[in-house]
Amino acid sequence: MLLLVSLSFFQHPSSDDFAGNLLTKSLGVRGAIGWYLSEQNGRFSSIPLFLLLSSSRFLLDHYFICLVFFLLLTYLSVWYFLKYVLKTFYTITKRPAYYHWLSAFSLLVLLACMPEPSSFFTWLATDATYLVAFILFPVYLVQLHRVLTAPAGRGAMGGRLALLLLLWVLSGTNEIALFFSFFFSLLFCGYRFWGLKDRSWLVMALPAMHVLIIILEFIASGNVHRSGAYVQKQFWLYSLGGAFYQAAQIFFPIFSNPLFWLSAGWMLYSSRHIKTTVLPVSGNRVALFALVLVVMFAAVLVLAFMARHLTGIVLPLRARNIIVCMVLPSVLAAAALLIGPLLRTMPSLAGKPGWKPFPWLAGLLVLVFNPFTAGLCQSLVDAPIHREVLDQRIALINEAKERGLQKVALPAYQDHFLATMKRAYGEKAALFCKIEFPAPPRFLYFLDDPSQRVTGSLYGEYYGIDTVESGSNVSVRMGLLPGIWQRAEGKSR
């Protein structure tokens, strides 16, 4: 985890970060929020946060501050959730250090199973709009369980109002959070309504509030514009086939990752300590577990189908990251509750001679020899050179401006990276690293803004240069281009 934090110090702002800064500079924070929510999307919680952060030149120039802050919040959220789960549902008591170790390992497993971990924690635009949803989600689940199981009495109303407020904020972060918060709330409230005959107003108010938020999001001007007014984009069977393929793509990295199976083994072995009052008392446990897998897959399928058929969008990798964060813990929890009890009759191996070092050795081997660790090593080797290349680009821009020029030619990223590596490590080492550690670093989100027309215009606007040339691309800074920004400014006035 410390190595992941260290990567934040080698990152630069990119793409949407520059757009947020330009919007707030042109329209002010309030005007930018209004324009974004009316033209781009309806994320009423996360967009104000993103624009507020990206409006600060200091935070963008010291990019690591936001990245480390969000990663720390993510860690604390996972720690808070796991501590509550272990204290509430397990019979064992652990030292505080155990909760920190387990939180770090759990976050590592999630990152390892994501299709694009770089956008999960090294890009401010997704930190403020996607990662913040994952930070709030465990807190929401804990509060949901506390409120639904707490006896009526003094302070109960405050907890319920806090839950509804948390639900409102979480639902406004992004569409993935809205969908899965509704999904899990519907499961929990449905179980209490039909299974436990709980007819309290909160059990009925939570799903109703979700439906209200979904309707508001559906008619929000920004979502209508972004989706093209929800016009059917293709024949529904094509959308269904594509959604099925995308759902399979999301599940495949989970079940093919050795770290997932290591965590599953730990969950199954530790399930012997789950309180018997929590475990299901009847039913075919294997069939129930298979049903959970089918339901989780169906949920992802429905989400991907709606995105394709109604909005014409294939869920981007950064959205799939958050889906993994929702699906993976659900599968592990189901395995512990349904499959774990079947293993309770197995004799404990803890006291067997020679057993103690085995799980540590197996865990170490899996932890070291997996694709995530390989990607982390590659990123740590490339990150210093990557940062130097991006710093040199800024230096070239500043040098051109000092000479009174308003045009700068930047070397292509790959050529610049290789030349910098040769200068730092020598010819042979650079060629070796080019093969074994190809740029850019896998765990640093990078779009190579100057090489693309639109992002190059945003890049030039942020660094104050009229024209940016990189490779075959020539971009004019956004402030000089007629179009969306001028229309936005006029609309704000």
CORPE-V774633 format. One record per pair of residues at least 12 apart in sequence whose ideal C-beta (glycine too) atoms are under 10 Angstrom apart, sorted by the first residue. I is the first residue (numbers start at 1). J is the second residue. D is the distance in whole Angstrom. If there is no record, write none. Layout:
[[I,J,D] [I,J,D]]
//
This chain:
[[1,71,8] [1,75,7] [1,100,10] [1,103,9] [1,104,5] [1,105,9] [1,107,7] [1,108,7] [1,111,9] [2,104,9] [3,373,10] [3,376,6] [3,377,9] [3,379,9] [3,380,6] [3,443,9] [4,67,10] [4,68,10] [4,71,7] [4,75,10] [4,104,10] [4,107,9] [4,108,8] [4,111,7] [4,117,9] [4,120,10] [4,121,7] [4,122,9] [4,376,7] [4,379,9] [4,380,10] [4,443,7] [5,64,9] [5,67,8] [5,68,6] [5,71,6] [5,72,8] [5,75,9] [5,121,9] [6,64,9] [6,68,10] [6,379,10] [6,380,8] [6,383,8] [7,64,9] [7,67,8] [7,71,10] [7,118,9] [7,121,8] [7,122,6] [7,376,8] [7,379,6] [7,380,7] [7,383,6] [7,386,10] [7,387,10] [7,441,7] [7,443,6] [7,444,6] [8,63,8] [8,64,4] [8,65,9] [8,66,9] [8,67,4] [8,68,5] [8,69,9] [8,70,9] [8,71,7] [8,121,8] [8,122,6] [8,383,10] [8,444,9] [9,62,10] [9,63,9] [9,64,5] [9,67,9] [9,68,8] [9,383,8] [9,384,10] [9,387,8] [10,63,10] [10,64,8] [10,122,9] [10,379,9] [10,380,9] [10,382,9] [10,383,4] [10,384,7] [10,385,9] [10,386,6] [10,387,4] [10,388,9] [10,390,9] [10,441,8] [10,443,10] [10,444,6] [11,63,5] [11,64,7] [11,66,10] [11,67,6] [11,118,9] [11,121,10] [11,122,5] [11,123,8] [11,124,9] [11,383,8] [11,386,9] [11,387,8] [11,390,9] [11,441,9] [11,443,10] [11,444,5] [11,445,7] [11,446,9] [12,60,9] [12,61,9] [12,63,6] [12,64,10] [12,122,10] [12,386,9] [12,387,8] [12,389,10] [12,390,5] [12,391,8] [12,393,9] [12,394,8] [12,444,9] [12,445,10] [12,446,9] [12,449,9] [13,54,8] [13,59,9] [13,60,5] [13,61,8] [13,63,5] [13,66,9] [13,123,9] [13,124,7] [13,125,9] [13,390,10] [13,449,9] [13,458,10] [13,459,9] [13,462,8] [14,63,9] [14,122,10] [14,123,7] [14,124,9] [14,125,8] [14,390,9] [14,444,10] [14,445,7] [14,446,7] [14,447,5] [14,448,9] [14,449,6] [14,455,8] [14,458,9] [14,459,8] [15,123,8] [15,125,7] [15,445,9] [15,446,10] [15,447,5] [15,448,10] [15,449,6] [15,452,9] [15,454,9] [15,455,5] [15,458,7] [15,459,8] [16,50,8] [16,54,8] [16,123,8] [16,124,8] [16,125,4] [16,126,8] [16,128,10] [16,129,9] [16,447,9] [16,455,9] [16,458,8] [17,50,9] [17,53,9] [17,54,5] [17,59,10] [17,60,6] [17,63,8] [17,66,9] [17,123,8] [17,124,5] [17,125,6] [17,128,10] [17,449,10] [17,458,9] [17,462,8] [18,54,8] [18,60,8] [18,125,10] [18,449,7] [18,455,7] [18,457,9] [18,458,4] [18,459,6] [18,460,9] [18,461,7] [18,462,4] [18,463,9] [18,478,8] [19,32,10] [19,36,9] [19,40,10] [19,50,10] [19,51,10] [19,54,8] [19,125,8] [19,454,9] [19,455,9] [19,457,10] [19,458,6] [19,461,9] [19,462,9] [19,478,8] [19,485,9] [20,32,7] [20,36,8] [20,47,9] [20,50,6] [20,51,5] [20,52,9] [20,53,8] [20,54,3] [20,55,7] [20,60,9] [20,124,8] [20,125,7] [20,128,9] [20,458,10] [21,51,9] [21,53,10] [21,54,5] [21,55,6] [21,56,8] [21,57,7] [21,59,10] [21,60,6] [21,458,8] [21,461,8] [21,462,6] [22,54,9] [22,55,10] [22,457,9] [22,458,6] [22,461,5] [22,462,7] [22,477,9] [22,478,6] [22,479,8] [22,485,7] [22,488,10] [23,35,7] [23,36,7] [23,40,10] [23,51,7] [23,54,8] [23,55,8] [23,485,8] [23,488,7] [23,489,9] [23,492,10] [24,36,10] [24,50,10] [24,51,6] [24,52,8] [24,53,10] [24,54,7] [24,55,4] [24,56,9] [25,54,10] [25,55,7] [25,57,9] [25,461,9] [25,462,9] [25,479,9] [26,461,10] [26,478,9] [26,479,8] [26,485,6] [26,486,9] [26,488,7] [26,489,5] [26,492,8] [27,51,10] [27,485,9] [27,488,6] [27,489,6] [27,491,9] [27,492,4] [27,493,9] [28,51,10] [28,55,9] [28,492,8] [29,48,8] [29,51,6] [29,52,6] [29,54,10] [29,55,6] [30,48,9] [30,51,9] [30,492,9] [31,51,10] [31,488,8] [31,489,8] [31,491,9] [31,492,4] [31,493,9] [32,47,9] [32,48,9] [32,50,10] [32,51,5] [32,52,9] [32,54,9] [32,55,8] [32,488,8] [32,492,8] [33,47,6] [33,48,5] [33,49,10] [33,50,9] [33,51,6] [33,52,8] [34,222,10] [34,488,10] [34,491,9] [34,492,7] [35,51,10] [35,222,9] [35,484,10] [35,485,10] [35,487,9] [35,488,5] [35,489,9] [35,491,7] [35,492,6] [36,48,9] [36,50,9] [36,51,7] [36,222,7] [36,488,9] [37,51,10] [37,172,10] [37,220,7] [37,221,7] [37,222,5] [37,223,9] [38,220,8] [38,221,4] [38,222,6] [38,224,10] [38,225,8] [38,488,10] [38,491,8] [39,221,7] [39,222,6] [39,225,6] [39,226,8] [39,484,8] [39,487,9] [39,488,7] [39,491,9] [40,221,10] [40,222,5] [40,223,9] [40,225,7] [40,226,6] [41,129,9] [41,174,8] [41,175,8] [41,217,9] [41,220,8] [41,221,10] [41,222,5] [41,223,6] [41,224,10] [41,225,9] [41,226,5] [41,227,9] [42,172,8] [42,174,10] [42,175,9] [42,178,10] [42,216,8] [42,217,5] [42,218,9] [42,219,9] [42,220,3] [42,221,8] [42,222,5] [42,223,4] [42,224,9] [42,225,10] [42,226,8] [43,128,10] [43,129,6] [43,130,10] [43,133,9] [43,171,10] [43,172,6] [43,173,6] [43,174,6] [43,175,8] [43,177,9] [43,178,9] [43,217,9] [43,220,9] [43,222,8] [43,223,9] [44,168,9] [44,169,9] [44,171,9] [44,172,4] [44,173,9] [44,213,10] [44,216,9] [44,217,9] [44,220,8] [44,222,9] [45,128,10] [45,129,9] [45,132,8] [45,133,9] [45,136,9] [45,168,8] [45,169,5] [45,170,7] [45,171,8] [45,172,3] [45,173,5] [45,174,9] [45,177,9] [46,125,10] [46,126,10] [46,127,10] [46,128,6] [46,129,4] [46,130,8] [46,131,9] [46,132,6] [46,133,7] [46,136,10] [46,169,9] [46,170,10] [46,172,7] [46,173,4] [46,174,6] [46,177,9] [47,128,8] [47,129,7] [47,172,9] [47,173,9] [47,174,10] [47,222,8] [48,128,9] [48,172,9] [49,127,9] [49,128,5] [49,129,8] [49,132,7] [49,173,9] [50,124,7] [50,125,6] [50,126,9] [50,127,8] [50,128,4] [50,129,6] [50,132,9] [51,128,9] [52,128,9] [53,65,10] [53,66,6] [53,69,10] [53,70,10] [53,124,6] [53,125,9] [53,127,9] [53,128,6] [54,66,9] [54,124,7] [54,125,8] [54,128,8] [57,462,9] [59,124,8] [60,124,8] [60,462,8] [61,394,10] [61,462,10] [63,122,9] [63,123,10] [63,124,7] [64,122,10] [65,124,10] [66,123,10] [66,124,5] [66,127,7] [66,128,8] [67,121,6] [67,122,6] [67,123,8] [67,124,7] [67,127,7] [67,131,10] [67,445,10] [68,121,9] [69,127,9] [70,120,10] [70,121,7] [70,122,10] [70,124,8] [70,126,10] [70,127,4] [70,128,8] [70,131,5] [70,132,7] [70,134,10] [70,135,7] [71,107,9] [71,120,9] [71,121,5] [71,122,9] [71,127,8] [71,131,8] [71,135,10] [73,127,9] [73,131,8] [73,132,8] [73,134,10] [73,135,5] [73,136,10] [74,103,10] [74,107,7] [74,110,9] [74,111,10] [74,120,9] [74,121,7] [74,127,9] [74,131,6] [74,132,9] [74,134,7] [74,135,6] [74,138,10] [74,325,10] [75,100,9] [75,103,6] [75,104,7] [75,106,10] [75,107,6] [75,135,10] [76,103,8] [76,135,8] [76,138,10] [76,139,10] [77,103,9] [77,107,9] [77,131,10] [77,132,10] [77,134,7] [77,135,5] [77,136,8] [77,137,8] [77,138,5] [77,139,6] [77,142,10] [78,99,10] [78,102,9] [78,103,5] [78,104,8] [78,105,10] [78,106,6] [78,107,5] [78,110,8] [78,134,9] [78,135,9] [78,138,6] [78,325,10] [78,329,9] [79,96,10] [79,99,6] [79,100,7] [79,102,8] [79,103,4] [79,104,9] [79,106,9] [79,107,9] [79,138,9] [80,99,9] [80,103,9] [80,138,7] [80,139,7] [80,142,7] [81,103,8] [81,106,9] [81,137,9] [81,138,3] [81,139,7] [81,140,10] [81,141,7] [81,142,6] [81,329,9] [82,98,10] [82,99,6] [82,100,10] [82,102,6] [82,103,6] [82,105,10] [82,106,6] [82,138,8] [82,329,10] [83,96,9] [83,98,10] [83,99,5] [83,100,9] [83,102,9] [83,103,8] [83,142,9] [84,138,9] [84,139,10] [84,141,9] [84,142,5] [84,143,10] [84,145,8] [84,146,8] [85,102,10] [85,138,9] [85,141,9] [85,142,8] [85,145,9] [85,274,10] [85,329,10] [85,333,8] [85,336,10] [86,98,9] [86,99,7] [86,102,8] [86,270,9] [86,273,9] [86,274,10] [87,99,9] [88,142,9] [88,145,8] [88,146,9] [88,149,9] [88,275,8] [88,278,9] [89,145,10] [89,273,9] [89,274,6] [89,275,6] [89,277,9] [89,278,5] [89,279,10] [89,333,9] [89,336,9] [89,337,9] [90,270,8] [90,271,9] [90,272,10] [90,273,5] [90,274,6] [90,275,7] [90,278,9] [90,336,10] [91,272,9] [91,273,5] [91,274,7] [91,275,6] [91,276,9] [92,270,8] [92,272,10] [92,273,5] [92,274,10] [102,263,10] [102,266,9] [102,270,10] [105,259,9] [105,262,9] [105,263,7] [105,266,9] [105,363,9] [105,367,9] [106,263,7] [106,328,9] [106,329,8] [106,332,9] [107,121,10] [107,325,10] [108,259,7] [108,263,9] [108,367,8] [108,372,7] [108,373,9] [108,376,10] [109,254,9] [109,257,8] [109,259,5] [109,260,6] [109,262,8] [109,263,5] [109,264,10] [109,266,10] [109,324,10] [109,328,7] [109,329,9] [109,332,9] [109,372,9] [110,134,9] [110,254,10] [110,259,9] [110,260,10] [110,263,10] [110,321,9] [110,324,7] [110,325,6] [110,328,6] [110,329,8] [111,259,9] [111,321,9] [111,324,9] [111,325,10] [111,372,7] [111,375,10] [111,376,9] [111,443,9] [112,253,9] [112,254,10] [112,257,6] [112,258,9] [112,259,5] [112,260,8] [112,262,10] [112,263,10] [112,324,10] [112,367,10] [112,370,7] [112,371,7] [112,372,4] [112,373,8] [112,375,9] [112,376,9] [113,250,10] [113,251,10] [113,252,10] [113,253,5] [113,254,5] [113,255,9] [113,256,9] [113,257,5] [113,259,7] [113,260,6] [113,263,10] [113,321,9] [113,324,5] [113,325,9] [113,327,9] [113,328,6] [113,372,8] [114,250,10] [114,253,7] [114,254,9] [114,257,10] [114,317,8] [114,318,9] [114,320,7] [114,321,4] [114,322,9] [114,323,9] [114,324,5] [114,325,8] [114,328,9] [114,372,9] [115,249,7] [115,250,8] [115,252,9] [115,253,6] [115,316,10] [115,317,5] [115,318,9] [115,319,10] [115,320,5] [115,321,7] [115,323,10] [115,324,8] [116,316,8] [116,317,4] [116,318,6] [116,319,10] [116,320,7] [116,321,6] [116,442,9] [116,443,10] [116,445,8] [117,317,10] [117,321,7] [117,324,10] [117,372,8] [117,375,8] [117,376,9] [117,379,10] [117,442,8] [117,443,6] [117,445,9] [118,317,9] [118,318,9] [118,321,10] [118,375,9] [118,379,8] [118,440,9] [118,441,8] [118,442,7] [118,443,5] [118,444,6] [118,445,4] [118,446,8] [119,131,9] [119,316,8] [119,317,7] [119,318,4] [119,319,10] [119,320,10] [119,321,7] [119,443,10] [119,445,5] [120,134,8] [120,317,9] [120,318,7] [120,321,5] [120,322,8] [120,324,9] [120,325,9] [120,443,9] [120,445,9] [121,321,9] [121,443,8] [121,445,9] [122,379,9] [122,441,9] [122,443,7] [122,444,5] [122,445,5] [122,446,9] [123,318,8] [123,444,9] [123,445,4] [123,446,9] [123,447,9] [124,445,9] [125,318,9] [125,445,9] [126,174,10] [126,316,9] [126,317,10] [126,318,5] [126,319,9] [126,321,8] [126,322,9] [126,445,8] [128,173,9] [129,173,7] [129,174,6] [129,177,10] [129,318,9] [129,319,10] [129,322,10] [130,173,8] [130,174,6] [130,176,7] [130,177,8] [130,316,10] [130,318,6] [130,319,7] [130,321,7] [130,322,5] [130,325,9] [131,173,9] [131,174,10] [131,318,9] [131,321,8] [131,322,8] [131,325,9] [132,169,9] [132,170,9] [132,173,6] [132,174,9] [132,177,9] [133,169,10] [133,170,7] [133,171,9] [133,172,9] [133,173,4] [133,174,5] [133,175,10] [133,176,7] [133,177,4] [133,178,9] [133,180,9] [133,181,9] [133,322,6] [133,325,9] [133,326,9] [134,173,9] [134,176,9] [134,177,8] [134,321,8] [134,322,6] [134,324,10] [134,325,5] [134,326,8] [135,170,10] [135,173,9] [136,166,7] [136,167,10] [136,169,7] [136,170,5] [136,171,10] [136,173,7] [136,177,7] [136,181,9] [137,166,10] [137,170,7] [137,173,9] [137,176,10] [137,177,7] [137,180,7] [137,181,7] [137,184,9] [137,322,9] [137,325,8] [137,326,7] [137,329,10] [138,325,9] [138,329,9] [139,166,7] [139,170,9] [140,163,8] [140,166,5] [140,167,7] [140,169,9] [140,170,5] [140,171,10] [140,177,9] [140,181,6] [140,184,9] [140,185,9] [141,181,9] [141,184,7] [141,185,10] [141,188,9] [141,329,9] [142,166,10] [143,159,7] [143,160,9] [143,162,6] [143,163,5] [143,164,10] [143,165,10] [143,166,6] [143,167,9] [144,163,6] [144,166,9] [144,167,8] [144,181,9] [144,184,8] [144,185,7] [144,188,6] [144,189,9] [144,202,10] [144,206,8] [145,188,8] [146,159,6] [146,162,10] [146,163,8] [147,159,5] [147,160,5] [147,161,10] [147,162,8] [147,163,5] [147,164,9] [147,200,10] [147,202,7] [147,206,9] [148,160,10] [148,163,9] [148,185,10] [148,188,7] [148,189,8] [148,191,9] [148,192,6] [148,196,9] [148,198,8] [148,200,8] [148,202,7] [148,203,7] [148,206,9] [149,192,9] [152,200,8] [156,202,9] [157,202,10] [159,202,10] [160,200,9] [160,201,9] [160,202,5] [160,205,8] [160,206,9] [163,185,10] [163,202,8] [163,205,10] [163,206,8] [163,209,10] [164,202,8] [164,205,7] [164,206,8] [164,209,6] [166,181,9] [167,181,6] [167,182,9] [167,185,8] [167,205,10] [167,206,7] [167,209,6] [167,210,7] [167,213,8] [168,209,8] [168,212,10] [168,213,7] [170,213,10] [171,209,9] [171,210,7] [171,212,10] [171,213,5] [171,214,8] [171,216,9] [171,217,8] [172,213,8] [172,216,9] [172,217,8] [173,322,9] [174,318,10] [174,319,8] [174,322,7] [175,214,10] [175,217,7] [175,223,8] [175,303,8] [175,306,9] [175,307,8] [175,311,9] [175,313,10] [175,315,9] [175,319,8] [175,322,10] [176,303,7] [176,307,10] [176,315,8] [176,318,10] [176,319,6] [176,320,9] [176,321,9] [176,322,5] [176,323,6] [176,325,9] [176,326,8] [177,322,7] [177,326,9] [178,210,8] [178,213,7] [178,214,7] [178,217,6] [179,210,10] [179,214,9] [179,299,8] [179,300,10] [179,302,8] [179,303,5] [179,306,8] [179,307,10] [179,323,9] [179,326,9] [180,299,8] [180,300,10] [180,303,8] [180,322,8] [180,323,8] [180,325,9] [180,326,5] [180,327,9] [180,330,9] [181,206,9] [181,210,7] [181,213,9] [181,326,9] [182,206,9] [182,207,8] [182,209,10] [182,210,4] [182,211,8] [182,213,8] [182,214,7] [183,210,9] [183,295,9] [183,296,9] [183,299,5] [183,300,10] [183,302,9] [183,303,9] [183,326,8] [183,330,10] [184,299,10] [184,326,8] [184,330,8] [185,203,10] [185,206,5] [185,207,6] [185,209,9] [185,210,6] [186,206,8] [186,207,6] [186,210,7] [186,211,10] [187,295,9] [187,299,10] [187,330,10] [188,203,9] [188,206,8] [188,207,10] [189,202,8] [189,203,5] [189,204,8] [189,205,9] [189,206,5] [189,207,6] [189,208,10] [189,210,9] [190,203,9] [190,207,8] [191,203,10] [192,206,10] [193,207,9] [218,230,8] [218,310,9] [223,311,8] [226,311,7] [226,312,10] [226,313,8] [227,307,9] [227,310,6] [227,311,4] [227,312,7] [227,313,8] [228,310,9] [228,311,7] [228,312,6] [228,313,10] [229,310,10] [229,311,10] [230,306,10] [230,309,9] [230,310,5] [230,311,7] [230,312,9] [231,310,8] [231,311,10] [231,312,8] [232,309,7] [232,310,8] [232,312,9] [233,308,7] [233,309,7] [233,310,8] [233,311,8] [233,312,4] [233,313,9] [234,308,8] [234,309,7] [234,312,8] [235,309,9] [236,305,8] [236,308,10] [236,309,6] [238,308,8] [238,309,9] [239,304,9] [239,305,6] [239,306,9] [239,307,9] [239,308,4] [239,309,4] [239,310,9] [239,312,9] [240,301,8] [240,304,9] [240,305,6] [240,308,8] [240,309,8] [241,305,10] [241,308,10] [242,304,8] [242,305,8] [242,307,10] [242,308,5] [242,309,9] [242,314,7] [243,300,8] [243,301,5] [243,302,8] [243,303,8] [243,304,4] [243,305,4] [243,306,8] [243,307,8] [243,308,6] [243,309,8] [243,314,9] [243,315,9] [244,297,9] [244,300,10] [244,301,6] [244,304,8] [244,305,8] [245,301,10] [245,304,9] [246,300,8] [246,301,8] [246,303,9] [246,304,5] [246,305,9] [246,307,9] [246,308,8] [246,314,7] [246,315,6] [246,320,8] [246,323,10] [247,296,10] [247,297,6] [247,298,9] [247,299,9] [247,300,4] [247,301,5] [247,302,9] [247,303,8] [247,304,6] [247,305,9] [247,315,10] [247,320,10] [247,323,9] [247,327,10] [248,297,8] [248,300,9] [248,301,9] [248,304,10] [249,300,10] [249,304,9] [249,315,9] [249,317,10] [249,320,8] [250,297,9] [250,300,6] [250,301,10] [250,303,10] [250,304,8] [250,315,8] [250,319,10] [250,320,5] [250,321,10] [250,323,6] [250,324,7] [250,327,7] [251,293,9] [251,296,8] [251,297,7] [251,300,7] [251,323,10] [251,324,9] [251,327,7] [251,328,10] [251,331,9] [253,320,9] [253,324,7] [253,328,10] [253,371,9] [254,324,6] [254,327,7] [254,328,6] [254,331,7] [254,332,10] [255,293,10] [255,328,10] [255,331,9] [256,371,9] [257,328,9] [257,366,10] [257,370,7] [257,371,7] [257,372,8] [258,365,9] [258,366,5] [258,367,9] [258,369,8] [258,370,5] [258,371,9] [258,372,9] [259,363,10] [259,366,6] [259,367,7] [259,370,6] [259,371,9] [259,372,7] [259,373,9] [260,328,7] [260,331,9] [260,332,8] [260,366,10] [260,370,10] [261,366,8] [262,359,9] [262,362,8] [262,363,6] [262,365,10] [262,366,5] [262,367,8] [262,370,9] [263,328,9] [263,329,10] [263,332,6] [263,335,10] [263,363,10] [263,366,10] [264,328,10] [264,331,8] [264,332,6] [264,335,6] [264,336,9] [264,339,9] [265,335,10] [265,359,8] [265,362,9] [265,363,9] [265,366,10] [266,332,9] [266,336,10] [266,359,8] [266,363,8] [267,329,10] [267,331,9] [267,332,5] [267,333,8] [267,334,10] [267,335,6] [267,336,5] [267,337,10] [267,339,9] [267,340,7] [268,332,9] [268,335,6] [268,336,7] [268,339,6] [268,340,5] [268,341,10] [268,342,9] [268,343,6] [268,346,10] [269,336,10] [269,340,8] [269,343,8] [269,346,9] [269,348,9] [269,349,9] [269,350,9] [269,359,8] [270,336,7] [270,340,8] [271,333,10] [271,335,8] [271,336,4] [271,337,7] [271,338,9] [271,339,8] [271,340,3] [271,341,7] [271,342,9] [271,343,7] [271,344,8] [272,336,10] [272,340,7] [272,341,8] [272,343,7] [272,344,5] [272,345,10] [272,346,9] [272,348,8] [273,336,10] [273,340,9] [274,336,7] [274,337,7] [274,340,7] [274,341,8] [274,344,9] [276,341,9] [276,344,10] [278,336,10] [278,337,7] [279,336,9] [279,337,6] [279,338,9] [279,340,8] [279,341,5] [279,344,9] [280,337,7] [280,338,7] [280,341,8] [281,341,10] [283,338,9] [284,338,9] [285,334,10] [285,337,9] [285,338,4] [285,339,6] [285,340,9] [285,341,7] [285,342,6] [286,338,8] [286,339,7] [286,342,8] [287,338,9] [288,334,8] [288,337,9] [288,338,5] [288,339,9] [289,331,9] [289,334,6] [289,335,7] [289,337,9] [289,338,4] [289,339,6] [289,342,10] [290,334,10] [290,338,9] [291,334,9] [291,338,9] [292,330,7] [292,331,7] [292,333,9] [292,334,4] [292,335,9] [292,337,9] [292,338,7] [293,327,10] [293,330,10] [293,331,7] [293,334,8] [293,335,10] [295,330,9] [295,334,10] [296,323,10] [296,326,9] [296,327,5] [296,328,10] [296,330,6] [296,331,7] [296,334,8] [297,327,9] [299,323,9] [299,326,9] [299,327,8] [299,330,9] [300,315,9] [300,320,9] [300,323,6] [300,324,10] [300,326,9] [300,327,7] [303,315,7] [303,319,9] [303,323,7] [303,326,10] [304,319,10] [304,320,9] [304,323,9] [307,319,8] [318,445,9] [371,442,10] [372,442,10] [372,443,9] [374,442,9] [375,441,9] [375,442,4] [375,443,6] [376,441,10] [376,442,8] [376,443,6] [377,436,10] [377,437,8] [377,442,10] [378,433,9] [378,436,8] [378,437,5] [378,438,8] [378,439,9] [378,440,10] [378,441,7] [378,442,6] [378,443,8] [379,437,9] [379,440,9] [379,441,4] [379,442,5] [379,443,4] [379,444,6] [380,437,9] [380,441,8] [380,443,9] [381,421,10] [381,425,10] [381,433,7] [381,436,8] [381,437,5] [381,439,10] [381,441,8] [382,417,8] [382,421,9] [382,433,8] [382,437,5] [382,438,8] [382,439,5] [382,440,7] [382,441,4] [382,442,8] [382,443,9] [382,444,8] [383,440,9] [383,441,5] [383,443,8] [383,444,6] [384,420,10] [384,421,10] [384,424,8] [384,441,10] [385,416,10] [385,417,6] [385,418,9] [385,420,5] [385,421,5] [385,423,10] [385,424,6] [385,425,9] [385,430,9] [385,433,8] [385,437,9] [385,439,7] [385,440,10] [385,441,9] [386,413,9] [386,417,7] [386,420,9] [386,421,10] [386,439,7] [386,440,6] [386,441,5] [386,444,6] [386,446,7] [387,441,9] [387,444,9] [388,416,9] [388,417,9] [388,420,6] [388,421,9] [388,423,9] [388,424,8] [389,410,10] [389,411,9] [389,413,7] [389,414,10] [389,415,10] [389,416,5] [389,417,5] [389,418,10] [389,419,9] [389,420,6] [389,421,9] [389,439,8] [389,440,9] [390,413,9] [390,416,9] [390,417,10] [390,440,10] [390,444,10] [390,446,9] [390,448,10] [390,449,10] [392,410,9] [392,411,9] [392,416,7] [392,419,10] [392,420,7] [393,408,9] [393,410,5] [393,411,8] [393,413,9] [393,416,8] [393,449,9] [393,450,7] [393,459,9] [393,463,9] [393,468,9] [393,470,9] [394,410,10] [394,463,6] [396,408,6] [396,409,8] [396,410,6] [396,411,9] [396,416,10] [396,465,9] [397,410,8] [397,450,10] [397,459,9] [397,460,8] [397,462,10] [397,463,5] [397,464,8] [397,465,5] [397,468,8] [398,463,8] [398,464,9] [398,465,9] [400,465,7] [400,466,10] [400,467,10] [400,468,10] [401,463,9] [401,464,7] [401,465,6] [401,466,10] [405,465,8] [405,466,9] [405,467,9] [406,460,9] [406,464,9] [406,465,6] [406,466,4] [406,467,6] [406,477,9] [406,480,10] [407,460,10] [407,465,7] [407,466,6] [407,467,4] [407,468,8] [407,469,7] [407,474,9] [407,476,10] [408,450,9] [408,460,8] [408,463,9] [408,465,5] [408,466,9] [408,467,7] [408,468,6] [408,469,7] [408,470,9] [409,450,10] [409,467,9] [409,468,8] [409,469,5] [409,470,7] [409,471,10] [409,474,9] [410,448,10] [410,449,10] [410,450,5] [410,451,9] [410,456,9] [410,459,9] [410,465,10] [410,468,7] [410,469,7] [410,470,4] [410,471,9] [410,473,10] [411,450,10] [411,470,8] [411,471,9] [412,448,9] [412,450,9] [412,451,7] [412,470,6] [412,471,5] [412,472,9] [412,473,10] [413,439,7] [413,440,7] [413,446,8] [413,448,5] [413,449,10] [413,450,8] [413,451,7] [413,470,8] [413,471,9] [414,434,9] [414,438,9] [414,439,6] [414,440,9] [414,448,9] [414,451,10] [414,471,10] [415,471,9] [416,439,10] [416,470,9] [417,430,9] [417,433,10] [417,434,9] [417,438,9] [417,439,4] [417,440,8] [418,430,6] [418,431,8] [418,433,9] [418,434,6] [418,439,8] [420,439,10] [421,433,6] [421,434,7] [421,437,9] [421,439,8] [422,434,9] [447,459,10] [448,470,8] [448,471,9] [448,473,10] [449,462,9] [449,468,8] [449,470,9] [449,475,9] [450,463,10] [450,468,5] [450,469,8] [450,470,4] [450,471,8] [450,473,7] [450,474,10] [450,475,7] [451,468,9] [451,469,10] [451,470,5] [451,471,5] [451,472,8] [451,473,5] [451,475,9] [452,470,9] [452,471,10] [452,473,6] [452,475,8] [453,473,6] [453,474,8] [453,475,5] [453,476,9] [454,475,8] [454,478,8] [454,481,10] [455,468,10] [455,473,10] [455,475,8] [455,478,10] [456,468,5] [456,469,9] [456,470,7] [456,473,6] [456,474,8] [456,475,3] [456,476,9] [456,477,9] [456,478,9] [457,475,5] [457,476,6] [457,477,6] [457,478,4] [457,479,9] [457,480,8] [457,481,6] [457,485,10] [458,475,8] [458,477,8] [458,478,5] [458,479,10] [459,475,7] [459,477,8] [459,478,9] [460,475,6] [460,476,7] [460,477,4] [460,478,7] [460,479,9] [460,480,9] [461,475,10] [461,476,9] [461,477,4] [461,478,4] [461,479,5] [461,480,8] [461,481,9] [461,485,9] [462,477,9] [462,478,9] [463,477,9] [464,477,8] [464,479,10] [465,477,7] [466,479,9] [466,480,6] [467,480,9]]
//
